[in-house]
Amino acid sequence: MLSKKIKNTTIRGNTYWLNMRCQDGVLRQSLKTDSASQAEKIVTILAGKKEEAKAMGQAITKQLIQQFTVQLIKRLESRVDGFSDPFGDEGEELYFLLEDGAVDTAEEEGVSVQEVQACADQRDMSLSFVSPDDPDRAARSLVDAIATPTDQGYYQAVHHLTNFFNATHPIRDALEVSDFTKAQTHLDNIKQTFAPEAFTPEITPDQHQQSNASFTANSPESSTTPTLQQALDLYWASDEAEGLSERMRDQRQRFFKVWMTLIDPQTPVDQISGRMLDTALDIISKIPKARISVEEKLAIAKARDCEPENRISAETVRKYKKDLNVLFNWLITKHHIDTNPLSNSRFKIGAAARRGAFSPAQLVKMRDHCVSQSEGWGDRYSFITLQMHTGTRQKELIQLTRADVRQEEGIWFIDINDQGESKTLKTKASKRRIPVHSYLIENGFIEYVESLKDKQHLFSFTTHNLAHTYRQMKQALSLPDSDPEGNALNLYSLRHSFISTLHSAGVSELTVNPLVGHSDRNEIAARYRHIDLATLKKAVESFVV
């Protein structure tokens, strides 16, 4: 439990909260830290800027925001130094956060295993302190401490700090994988973009003269094109951006954040190629429809871990492209660039990549890995095992309850249906019965089901939670991104693998289609829809890995 009291803060649980009176009431906001020194630094910065703002007649000037930004950069620099220098003042407490399994090293340094674990528990909090999960909210919290929305310059300050916090995300990503060189490079870029005057070394008059001479000699070749980050800063400070509705402003901020994550913000706009844009659009087209962070969405999209029906619509992808197009066209009207980079994009919105199938050897590795990692039926690894042996869609399994697993004529089967609250089916053909594979029965699946209450779900997580589990398994087993034909491999390839294995075993398409919920291609096939459980059971047992 925290004990040190700090002015303008309160303590809730193990976290310091800001509790500062401002012009419009009292501002309360989590500081996301249990460190007294960190909390004190933040409060000192806010309190100083609050008094400065009062003295300047409630107007947030560019000079004030510049000073504020410099303080944030210095704090960020301290954080980066702390992560990269384990023996520095800031680094000592964070050193073991960056070492997976650093227990032996810790003991050599005289640090207990318990202390290492305590540090590990604070890793995510420390990284969020480097770069907040919600840049816009973090920016508004800081500006709200010194002004109100009615004050002059309020929204410009929020936009500026939001862009600043967005630019810190690459630093956080680099620190997560202990790439200190990359983190320092991004930090240097931020210094030059947001506060070049404060972080440019002083030069002598001779150096200044040489610099001017060099610029004059090379001016035809010098690039005055803004970087993507600078272009956005210019746009948000423009009259065009000021005229946007709040809804459109929020949309563009969200969409631009994605673009800035997929394309290096320090790339000059005239160097953004059609291929770069096509790659980014391909990832955007696979973003899931879910209320999760941008980082989580893009991780799922990059891993292709989202079925087409669960992705954002083609219309939304077009909006992403349209908003970037607005930015580029605005830059053209202001004579910052001559041509629109999107004119070289060849990505066809709505085109879907083909899904591949895992090889028998890969399926064996995945099955054995799930057995070794699973803590019992009901967890994510057991879910993957069940999907592998049923050929189902993920959403179909997530919806299952105890009542959907039954026995008839001595055969256990899974009933895929839309009878129940919030249950849906992709197509009419999706309604079907799937006999339970003997491998599942031998490994306790039926006993697990019978231990549940009648309407209790078999699994208590969502399909989006599975993406992280698959990425871990993919890394552990060195699974490829695609099959030999170039078709994408992901968790949904288990369904394709199930179908392919049955076909290879000689099972007729007339049996496979009703088993996996595919629509019949002709009227003749439709007559065989109602295949008995014994025949379906024999087909399921053809899946052997």
N, C-alpha and C positions, 0 to 999 in steps of 0.2 A: 504494500500500500504506500502511495506517495505521501510524503510528510512536509517537504519544503514548500512554504507558501510564497507565492510570487504576486506582486502587485498587478491588478487588472486581470487576474486569472482565478478560476475555480478548479477543483479537482473532482473528476467523476471517474470512479473506478481506478484504472491505472493510466489515465490520460489527462493532460492539462487542457483546459478550455479557456478561450478568451472571454473575458467578461468586462467589456470596456464601454463606458458611456460615450455616445456620440450625439450628433445634432438631432437625430431622429429617434432617440431612445437608447436602449442598451443593446450592444452587439454581442451575441453569444455564438461562438464558433469553435469547433474542436481544432486543436493545434496538432493533433495526430502524433503526439510524442509523450513519452514519460520521462524525458530528460529535462531536468530543471534548467540546465544551461541553455539548451535549445529553446525552451519556452521563453526564457528570459530575453534571449536575443530577439525573438520575434516581437515580443511585447515592446521592447525598447525601440525597435524600428517603427512600429505602428504608433506608439505614443509620440515619438519625435515628429513623425510626419503629420500627425493629427494637430499638434501645436503649430507646426509650420503652416498648415492649411488655414487654420484660424487667423493667423497673423496676416495672411494674404487675402483676406476678405472673401473667403469661401470660393475662390476661383482656383481650380486645379490647373496650374500652368504647365507648359511643356518642361520647364526647368525643374519643377517639383517632381514630375513623373520621371524625368531623366535621373534625378538624384535617387528616387525610389528604386529605379531599375538597377542603378549601380550598386545599391545596397543588396538587392536580391542576387545580383551576379556574384558579389563578394561572398555572400552566404553559400551560393551554389558552388563556388570555387573551393570554399572550405570543405564542403561535403565531398566533392570529387577528390580533393587531396586526402581526405580522411579515408576514403575507400582504397585509394591507390598506395598510400603510405601507412602501413600497419603500425608504425612506431611513432607517428605524429600525434599531436594532441587530440585531433578528431578521430584519427584512425585506430587508436588503441581499442576502443569499445566496439569498432566495426570490423576489425581484422578477421575474426573467425566467421563472420557472416558470409564471407566470400569463399570459404573453404568447405566444400562438401566432404564431410568425414574428417574434419581437422582435429579430432579428439586427441590423437597421439601428439600432434604438434602443440596443442593446448597444454597438455600435461607437461611437456618439456619446458614450456614457458611459465609453468607454475600456475596455470588456470584450471579450475575444476571442470569436470564434465558437465556439472549442473549449470555452471556459468556459461559454458559454450552453448548449451541448449537454450538458455535464457536469451543469449544473443541471437541465436537462430530464430527464436520466436519473434524477435523485433525486426527481422530482415525486411519484410514487406513494408512495415511502418517507416523504416529508415529510407527505403527507396521511394516511397510516396512523398517523403519529405524533400527528396531531390527533385521529383517531378510529380505534381498532384494528379490524381486520377481524373479529376474534373477541372480542367483549366479555367473554364468560364466561371464556375462557382468560386474557385480559389481567387480569381481576379476580382470578382465582385465583393468578396469578403474583405479583401485588403482595401479596396477603394471605399467601401462602406464605412470603414473605420475612420476615414478622414473627410468624407463628404456624403451628400445625398444625391439622388438622381436629378434633383432640380438645380444642382450647382453647375456652373459653367465648366465644361471640360470633363464631366463625369463619364460620359459614354466613350469618349476618346481614350480616357485612362483605362477603362475596362477592356476595350478592344486591344490596346497596346499590351496590357499585362496578360490577356488571354493568349495573344500571339507569342508572347515571351514564354509562357508556361508550355504552350504547344511545342515550342522549339527545344524545350528541355527533355522531351520524351526520348530522343535518340541517346541522350546521355544516360538516362535510366536504363535503357535497353542494353547499352554497352556495359554498364556496371553490373547488371544481372549476370553477365557471362564473363565478368572480370577482364573485359577488354579496356584497360585503362588508357591505352594510347588513343583508341577511337573516342573514348569519353572526353579526353583532353582536347582532341581535334574539334569535336562538336562544341565544347566550351569556348574555345578560341573563336569559332565562327559566331557564337552568340555574342561574345564581347564586341566583335567588329560590326555586327548587324545592329545591336541594340544600344551600345554605348561606346562607339569607336573613340570619341574624344577622351574618355576616362581611362581607356586601356591601351592607347597608342603611346609607345615610349617617346620621351622628349628627344628632339633632334637638334643638332647644331645649325647655325645659319648656313654653313657650308653644305651640310647634308640637305637642307631645305632647298638651296639653290640647285644642287645636283638633281634633286627630285623633280623640280620644276622643269629643268632642262631635259631630263629624261622623258617627262610627260609630253613636252612640246615636240620632241623628236619622234615620239611614237604615237602621237594622238590619232592618226588615221587608223592605226591598228588596235588602239585601246578599245576595250569593250566597256561601253556605258550602259549596257543592258542590265536591268536589275535582276537579282536572283529571285527565285520563286517566293522566298520569305519577304524580301524587300518589296516585291510586287504586291503581295497581300497587305503589307503595312501601308503602302501608298493607296491601295484601293479602299481600305477601311477608314482612312483619313479623308477620303474624297466626298464631295457632295452627293455623288451617285449612291454611295453606301449609306449616307445620312438619310436619304429619301426612302430607304427600304422599310417595309412594314416589319414589325417585331417578329412575326412568323417567318417571313422570308429571310430575315437576318439570322435567326436561329438555324434555319435550314442550311444556309450557306456556311455558317461557322462549322456546323457538323460535317458537311460535305468537304469543305476545305481542309479540315483536320485530317480526314482520310487521305486526301490527295497529298498532303504534306508528310504523311507517314509513309506513303508508297513511293514518293519521289523526293529525293534529297532536297531540303529547303534551300540549300546553298547553290543549287544548280541555276546558272543563268537561264532566263526564260527562253532565249533564242537557241539554247543548246538542248532543250527538251525535245527529244526525237519522237517520231511516230511510234517507234518500237517501244520506247519507255511508256508512252501513253497506252498502247495496246496491252502491255503487260499489266499495267495498273488496272485498266478496265476489265481485264480477264479476272483479276482477283476481286474487284468490286462486284462483278456479276455473280460471285459465289458467296457473298456476305449473307449470313443467316438472318432471318426475321426474328430477332430476339432482343430483349431488354438487358443487354450486357454491355460491358465497356467496349470502346473502339478497338483496343488492343486484343481483347478476346475474340471479337468478330473477325478481325483480320487474320488472327492465328488460325481460326477455323477455316476461313476462306482460302488461305494459302495452302493449308493441308487438304483442301477439297473434302472436308469432313461434313458436308451438309448436302442432303438430297435436294434435287432441283425444286421440289414442291415446297421446301422449307426455306428457300432463298428469297431475297428481295426480288420484286418484280422487274421485268424488263423496263417498265415505265420509270421505276425508281433509278435504274442504272442510267437511263437517258437524262434524268434530272441531274445526276452527278456530272455527266458530260456537259450538259447545258450550262450549269453554274460555272464550270471551268472555262467554257467558251465565252461566257459573259466577261470573266476576268481578262482573258486574252484580247478580246475585242476592245475592252476599255483601254488596255495598254497600247493598242494600235492607235486609238483616237488621241491618246496623250503623247504619241510619237516615241514611246519607249521601245517598241518593237515594230518590225515592218510586216511580218506575216504571222498568221495564227498557227501555232504548232499543231493544233488539232486537225488542220487540213491534211496532215500526213498520216493521220490515224486510219487504220484499215480494219479495226475491230468491229465485228458484226454483233451488235447487241441482240441477245436472244439465242445465239448459237451455243450449243452445249457440247462439251467434250465427252467422248465415249468412255464408258467405264470398263475397266479390265477385270480379270479374275486372278486370284492368287494361285500359285502352283501347288501341287500336292505337298511338296516339301515345306513350303511356306505355311500352309494350313496346319501341318503337324507342329511346326515351331510355335505358331500362335496358340494352338490348343494347349500344348504343354506349358507355355508361358502363363496362360490364364489359370491353369490348375495350380501352378506354383505361387501365383500372386493372389489368388482369390482367398478371401476370408470366409467364404461360404455363400450359398445361394442367396441372391438378393443384392449382391454388390455388382459393380460394373464389369468385372472380369467374368462373372457368371453370366451376365447379360450377353457378352460377346460369344461365350460358349453356346448359349441357347440360340442366338441368331445364326451362328455357323451351322447348326444342325437342324434348322427349320427353314432357312431361306426366306425369312420374313423381313418386312420393312421395320425399321427401328420404332416408328410411331405405333405400329401394330402391337409390338411387345410391351411398350411403355403403358399401353391402355389396359393390359391384361389384369384381371382380378382372379381371385381364388375360384370363383364360379365358372370361369372360362376354361378351366382344365378339368376334363371329365373322362369317364370311362364308359365305353359301350361295346358290347360283344367281346369283352375281355381286352379291348384295345384302348389305351389312354390316348387322348387327343387334345389339341389346343383349338378352341373355337374362336376364330377371328370374326368379330361381329361389331355392330354399331349400337347394340342394345345397352344403354346405360348412360349416365350423366357424362357429358363432354366427350363421348366416344364418336369417332368419325372414321370413315373408310375412304380410301383414295378413289376407288371405282366400285361399281356394282359387283364386279367379278372378285373384288377383294374379300368378300364374305365367303369363308371356307373353313374346313376342318383339316388340321395337320396332325397326323399321328406322331406321338412322342418317340424320338429315336431311342434305341436301346442303350446307347452310350449315356444319354441323359438319365434314364431310369436307373442304370447301374451306379450312377454317381450321385444319387439321392435327390433328384429333382422332384419326384412325386412326394417323398416324405416332407420336403420343404413346403410344397403347395398345401399339403394336408395340415400343416402346422399353422396355416393362416386362417383368418376369419373369412366368412363367405364372400363379402364384398371388398375385402382388403386387396390392394394392388400388389402384384408380385415385385414391382420395383418402385422405389420412392424418389427417383431422380428424373431429370428430363434428358432428352436426347442430346442437348447441348453439353451436358456434363461428360458425355462419352468422348468428346473430341480430345480432351486433355489426356484421358486414359489411353486412347489410341496413339497419340503422339509419343507418350512414354514407351509404349510397347514397340512402336515403329523404330524408335531410337535404340532400345535395348536389343532388338532382333535384327537391326540394320535392314529393315524392309525398304524396298525401292519405291520411288514415287510412281512408277508406271511399269506395265508388263512389257515383254519383249516387242510387242506390236505398238508400243507407245501409248496405250490406253491407261488412263489414270487409275491408280490403286489407292483405295481408302477403306474405311470401315464398311462402307456400303457395298464394296466389292465382294463381301461375304455372300450376299444374296446371289450375285452373278456367279460366284464360285460354286454355290450349291446347285444352281441350275445347270451349269456346265458339267459338273461331276455326274449328275443324273443322266444327262444326254450321253456322256461318254460311256456310261454303264449300260446304255441301250434302252433306257426308259423312254417310252413314246411321248411325243409332245402332247398327245391327247390326255396323258396322265399328268405330265409336268405342269401344264397350264392351270388346271384347277387346283393343283397342290400349292402353287406359288401365287395364285391370284391374278394371272394374266387373262385378258379377254380373249375369247375364241376368235379365230380368224375367219371362220365360215360356219354356215348353218350345220354342216355335217358334224363338225367338232362340238358344236353346242349340244348335240344330242347325248354326248358322253360326259356332260358336266357332272352328273350325279354318279360318280364312281364310288364304289363301296370302300369302307375303311380298310379292309384287308388288302385291297389292291394298292391303296395309297400307302399303307404301312410298308408293303414290300418295296415300293418306290423309295420311300424315305430311307430304308435300310441300305439302299444302293449307295448312299453317301458314306463312303469309307475313306478315312484319312489315317 
